[in-house]
Amino acid sequence: MSGGIPVRELDYSKKITAAGVKLLRFVCPEEGFATCQGCCFDGENWVVAFNRFDESGEEKTLLCKYDPKGDLVKTSNGVLSLEHANNITYLPERAAYYVTSCHGTVRECWNGYSVVDRDSLKVLEKGSLPKPFFAMGYCPERKAYASGEWAGQVLDFWDEDRNLTLSKDVVQPRTLSQGVFADKEHVWFVRSTQNGAHQEFRVYDWDGELSACIPLDLENDVESESVNFIDDTVYVTSNGGWYSDLFRIDFFQE
């Protein structure tokens, strides 16, 4: 249970702040992985992307699945070519994970994605879209996607077949582009400075209008990477290199 206000009861006309409570740590089971990137909850387990560079300089990803207690359930059979794997969202209709490339070291893939089977953790599909995106979230209730371009100065909205339906110019944040979660009512971006000194949520409605900018306090100023909803509670994961801490987010408003 959250110690603050349930996320769906927030009044966006008021000043809102957020604080993280560290719950557990996802530990990469193999050595040599230097960053943790995208993460999502699929209704049963968490899946986390750990990245390293191979001999050619290409970024490779080990996908690791954990149960709600943080115990390892499964890993991908070797490393996968998911580029930066900046964000992961779940596609229940396909029982698959949709992984945002964000960028790559061998080829330009700012508009690239991969679809990974939930059970086998094998890549089913790779493709690209006509707009760049650092993170793309899928909302099953709307059967629609939302994404952000570059530094977050443009938001794009897509139908279930990933046809572009709306592009919206917004004020560019000063924080780094990290993960996104597409809720039925809002699209939540978690953002940070590189050293983790400042974290925030940028919350928009599905017309691209800014609903709230919420400062986020995380223990030890870690770098936030992903945002997920489970019922009325928001969770954020951090980049610890070979591990990722899971935080429950408590909201407070004046």
C-alpha positions as CSV (number, residue, x, y, z in Angstrom):
1,M,0.0,0.0,0.0
2,S,1.1,3.5,-0.8
3,G,1.9,5.9,2.1
4,G,0.5,8.9,0.2
5,I,-2.4,9.7,-2.1
6,P,-3.4,7.0,-4.7
7,V,-2.3,8.1,-8.1
8,R,-5.8,8.1,-9.6
9,E,-7.0,10.5,-6.8
10,L,-4.4,13.2,-7.5
11,D,-5.8,16.7,-8.1
12,Y,-3.5,18.1,-10.8
13,S,-4.6,21.6,-10.1
14,K,-2.7,21.4,-6.8
15,K,1.0,21.3,-6.1
16,I,2.1,17.6,-6.0
17,T,5.4,16.1,-4.8
18,A,6.6,12.5,-4.9
19,A,9.0,10.4,-2.9
20,G,10.3,6.9,-3.5
21,V,10.4,4.1,-0.9
22,K,12.9,1.4,-1.9
23,L,11.3,-2.1,-1.9
24,L,13.9,-4.5,-3.4
25,R,16.8,-4.9,-5.8
26,F,16.9,-6.7,-9.1
27,V,20.4,-8.1,-9.5
28,C,21.8,-9.1,-12.9
29,P,22.8,-12.8,-12.7
30,E,25.8,-12.3,-15.1
31,E,28.9,-10.2,-14.8
32,G,30.0,-7.5,-17.2
33,F,26.7,-5.6,-17.6
34,A,27.2,-1.9,-17.0
35,T,23.8,-0.3,-17.2
36,C,20.2,-1.0,-16.4
37,Q,17.6,0.5,-18.8
38,G,14.0,-0.4,-19.5
39,C,11.7,-2.3,-17.1
40,C,8.1,-3.3,-17.0
41,F,5.6,-5.4,-15.1
42,D,3.5,-7.8,-17.2
43,G,0.9,-8.6,-14.5
44,E,2.9,-11.5,-13.1
45,N,6.6,-10.7,-13.3
46,W,9.0,-7.8,-13.8
47,V,11.3,-7.8,-16.9
48,V,14.5,-5.8,-16.8
49,A,17.0,-4.9,-19.5
50,F,20.7,-5.0,-18.6
51,N,23.2,-3.7,-21.2
52,R,26.8,-4.1,-22.0
53,F,29.0,-3.5,-25.1
54,D,30.5,-6.4,-27.1
55,E,33.9,-6.6,-28.8
56,S,32.6,-4.7,-31.8
57,G,31.2,-1.8,-29.7
58,E,27.6,-2.8,-30.2
59,E,25.3,-2.5,-27.2
60,K,23.8,-5.8,-26.2
61,T,21.0,-6.6,-23.8
62,L,20.3,-9.4,-21.3
63,L,16.6,-9.5,-20.5
64,C,16.0,-10.8,-17.0
65,K,12.6,-11.8,-15.6
66,Y,11.9,-11.5,-11.8
67,D,9.0,-12.4,-9.6
68,P,7.3,-9.8,-7.4
69,K,9.8,-10.6,-4.6
70,G,12.8,-9.8,-6.8
71,D,13.8,-13.5,-7.3
72,L,15.2,-14.4,-10.8
73,V,12.7,-16.4,-12.9
74,K,14.4,-16.5,-16.3
75,T,16.9,-14.8,-18.6
76,S,17.1,-14.5,-22.3
77,N,19.1,-17.2,-24.0
78,G,22.2,-15.1,-24.5
79,V,22.3,-11.4,-25.2
80,L,19.8,-9.7,-27.6
81,S,20.2,-6.9,-30.1
82,L,17.8,-4.4,-28.6
83,E,20.1,-1.4,-29.0
84,H,19.7,0.8,-25.9
85,A,16.5,-0.9,-24.7
86,N,15.5,2.4,-23.1
87,N,11.9,1.5,-22.4
88,I,9.8,-1.6,-22.2
89,T,6.0,-1.8,-22.3
90,Y,3.7,-4.8,-22.3
91,L,1.4,-5.8,-25.1
92,P,-1.2,-8.2,-23.5
93,E,-2.8,-9.0,-26.9
94,R,0.4,-10.5,-28.1
95,A,1.8,-11.7,-24.7
96,A,4.9,-9.8,-25.7
97,Y,7.2,-6.9,-24.6
98,Y,7.6,-3.9,-26.8
99,V,11.1,-2.5,-26.4
100,T,12.1,1.0,-27.4
101,S,15.6,1.1,-29.1
102,C,16.2,4.9,-28.3
103,H,19.6,4.9,-30.0
104,G,22.3,2.5,-31.1
105,T,26.1,2.4,-31.3
106,V,26.4,0.5,-34.6
107,R,23.4,2.0,-36.6
108,E,21.0,4.9,-36.2
109,C,17.8,3.6,-34.6
110,W,16.2,6.5,-32.9
111,N,12.9,5.3,-34.4
112,G,13.5,1.6,-33.8
113,Y,11.6,-1.0,-31.7
114,S,11.7,-4.7,-31.0
115,V,8.9,-7.1,-30.0
116,V,10.0,-9.8,-27.6
117,D,7.9,-12.9,-26.6
118,R,7.0,-12.9,-22.9
119,D,7.6,-16.6,-22.3
120,S,10.6,-17.4,-24.5
121,L,12.3,-13.9,-24.3
122,K,13.0,-14.3,-28.0
123,V,12.8,-11.4,-30.5
124,L,9.7,-11.8,-32.6
125,E,9.9,-8.6,-34.7
126,K,12.1,-5.6,-35.3
127,G,10.9,-2.5,-37.0
128,S,10.9,1.3,-37.3
129,L,8.4,4.2,-37.3
130,P,8.3,7.5,-39.2
131,K,9.1,9.5,-36.1
132,P,12.0,9.2,-33.6
133,F,11.1,8.2,-30.0
134,F,13.2,7.7,-26.9
135,A,10.3,5.8,-25.1
136,M,7.0,4.5,-26.2
137,G,4.2,3.2,-23.9
138,Y,1.1,1.2,-24.8
139,C,-2.3,1.6,-23.2
140,P,-4.4,-1.6,-23.5
141,E,-7.6,0.3,-22.5
142,R,-7.2,2.7,-25.3
143,K,-5.4,0.4,-27.7
144,A,-3.0,3.2,-28.4
145,Y,0.6,4.2,-27.9
146,A,2.2,7.4,-26.7
147,S,5.9,8.4,-27.2
148,G,8.3,11.3,-26.8
149,E,10.8,12.6,-29.4
150,W,14.4,13.5,-28.7
151,A,14.7,15.7,-25.5
152,G,10.9,15.5,-24.9
153,Q,9.9,18.6,-26.9
154,V,7.4,16.7,-29.1
155,L,4.9,14.1,-28.1
156,D,3.4,11.6,-30.6
157,F,0.3,9.5,-30.3
158,W,-0.3,6.3,-32.3
159,D,-3.2,3.9,-32.9
160,E,-2.9,0.1,-32.1
161,D,-1.3,-0.5,-35.5
162,R,1.2,2.3,-34.7
163,N,-0.2,4.7,-37.3
164,L,0.5,8.3,-36.2
165,T,-2.7,10.1,-35.0
166,L,-1.3,13.2,-33.3
167,S,2.0,15.2,-32.9
168,K,2.1,17.8,-30.2
169,D,4.8,20.4,-29.5
170,V,5.4,20.8,-25.8
171,V,7.9,22.8,-23.6
172,Q,11.2,20.9,-23.6
173,P,12.1,19.7,-20.1
174,R,15.7,20.3,-18.8
175,T,15.9,16.7,-17.6
176,L,17.0,13.6,-19.4
177,S,14.6,11.5,-21.4
178,Q,14.0,8.2,-19.6
179,G,10.9,5.9,-19.5
180,V,7.2,6.3,-20.0
181,F,4.0,4.6,-18.9
182,A,0.7,5.1,-20.8
183,D,-2.3,5.1,-18.4
184,K,-5.9,5.3,-19.6
185,E,-6.1,8.9,-18.5
186,H,-2.5,10.2,-18.7
187,V,0.9,9.6,-20.1
188,W,3.6,9.6,-17.4
189,F,7.3,10.3,-18.3
190,V,9.9,9.8,-15.6
191,R,13.0,12.0,-16.2
192,S,16.3,12.7,-14.4
193,T,19.6,14.5,-14.5
194,Q,22.5,12.3,-15.4
195,N,23.9,12.2,-11.8
196,G,20.4,11.7,-10.4
197,A,20.4,15.0,-8.6
198,H,17.0,15.9,-9.9
199,Q,14.1,13.6,-10.8
200,E,10.6,14.4,-12.0
201,F,7.5,13.2,-13.6
202,R,6.0,15.0,-16.6
203,V,2.4,14.0,-16.9
204,Y,0.3,14.8,-20.0
205,D,-3.2,14.0,-21.1
206,W,-3.9,12.2,-24.4
207,D,-4.2,15.5,-26.2
208,G,-0.6,16.3,-25.3
209,E,-1.5,18.9,-22.7
210,L,0.7,19.1,-19.6
211,S,-1.2,18.0,-16.5
212,A,1.6,18.2,-14.0
213,C,5.3,18.5,-13.4
214,I,6.0,16.5,-10.2
215,P,9.4,16.6,-8.5
216,L,10.5,13.1,-7.4
217,D,12.8,12.4,-4.4
218,L,14.6,9.0,-4.7
219,E,17.0,7.6,-2.1
220,N,20.7,8.5,-2.8
221,D,19.7,10.5,-5.9
222,V,19.9,7.4,-8.1
223,E,19.1,7.8,-11.9
224,S,15.5,6.8,-12.5
225,E,14.9,4.7,-15.6
226,S,11.3,3.3,-15.8
227,V,7.9,4.1,-14.5
228,N,5.1,1.5,-14.1
229,F,1.6,1.4,-12.6
230,I,0.2,-1.5,-10.7
231,D,-3.4,-0.7,-9.8
232,D,-3.3,2.6,-7.9
233,T,0.4,2.5,-7.2
234,V,3.3,3.9,-9.2
235,Y,6.7,2.2,-9.3
236,V,10.1,3.5,-10.6
237,T,13.3,1.5,-11.2
238,S,16.8,3.0,-11.2
239,N,20.0,2.4,-13.0
240,G,22.6,0.9,-10.7
241,G,24.7,-0.7,-13.5
242,W,24.6,-4.4,-12.5
243,Y,21.4,-3.9,-10.5
244,S,18.2,-2.0,-10.4
245,D,16.4,-0.8,-7.3
246,L,12.6,-0.8,-7.3
247,F,10.8,2.1,-5.6
248,R,7.2,2.5,-4.6
249,I,6.2,6.1,-5.2
250,D,4.2,8.0,-2.6
251,F,2.4,11.2,-3.7
252,F,1.6,14.2,-1.5
253,Q,-0.3,17.4,-2.5
254,E,-1.0,20.7,-0.8
